[in-house]
Amino acid sequence: MTAPEAFRTTACELGVFDDSVTRILQYLHPAYSLSPADADEGTAGWLGGLPDLPSDVTWDGNGVFVASIDLAAFPGPPLAWPV
């Protein structure tokens, strides 16, 4: 069962009208949650801190480093949510 199917089943069991579920599903998108972590923890990415650059690349610190995300480290299937 796909995530949208599971959502529909649960919502209908809780008394939500099927038309309402369809409308909700039109606006939902799959997502991953990001939280602050050290790059040394083997995570798929991290927020803040310094960028993990190759040894031959320097970062002058100009600007703000927001996040690093290794998309290949995320579990499959790829983010796709057909409705």
N, C-alpha and C positions, 0 to 999 in steps of 0.2 A: 504494500500500500504506500503510495506517495504521500509526502507531507501535506499537500493540499487536500487529498482524499481523507487523510486522518483528521485534518482540521474540520472538514465538512461533516464527517461522521460525528465527531465529538460535539460540534456546535449544534447539529440537528438533535442529538440526544439531549442537549441542554435546553432545547426549545427554541433555538434561533431559526427563523424562517429560512428556507432554502434560497429564496431570492436575496435575502440579506447576506447570506454566506457568499453567494456568487459575487455580490458587489464588494464585499470585504476582500475576497481573494484577488479581485482586479487591482487592488492597491497594495497588496503585500509583495514583498520581494525577499528572497533568501538573503541572509546576512551572517556574518561572523562577528562575535564580540571581541573587541580589543581591550586589553588592560595593561597598565604599566608593568614592565618586567625587565630584567637584565638580559642582555643578549647572550650571556654565558649560560643561561638556563636551558638552552636548546629549544627555544620557542620559535614559532613561525614569524615572529616579528616583535617589535617593541615600540613603545611610545616614549619620546623624549630622549635625552641623553645625547650621545654622539653617534654619527653614522658609522657603520661598519664598512670602511672603504678598503680596497686592495692596498697592499703595503706601498706600492709605488704612486699612490694618489694621496695628495694632501688636501685637507679641508681647512680653509682659512677662518672658519667660524663666522663668516659674514652671512647674515640671514638667520633663520631659525630652522632647526631640524625638528620635524614634527613626529615622523614615524618611519619605521622600516618594516616592510612586509614581504616575506618570502612566499609568494603565491603558490609555488610548486610544493611547498610543505603542507598545504591544506589538504584534508582528506577529500577523495572523490565522492560522488561524481562532481563535475564542475558545476559552478553556480548557474543553474538554469531552472526556472520554475514555470513550465507551461501551464496555463490555466485553461 
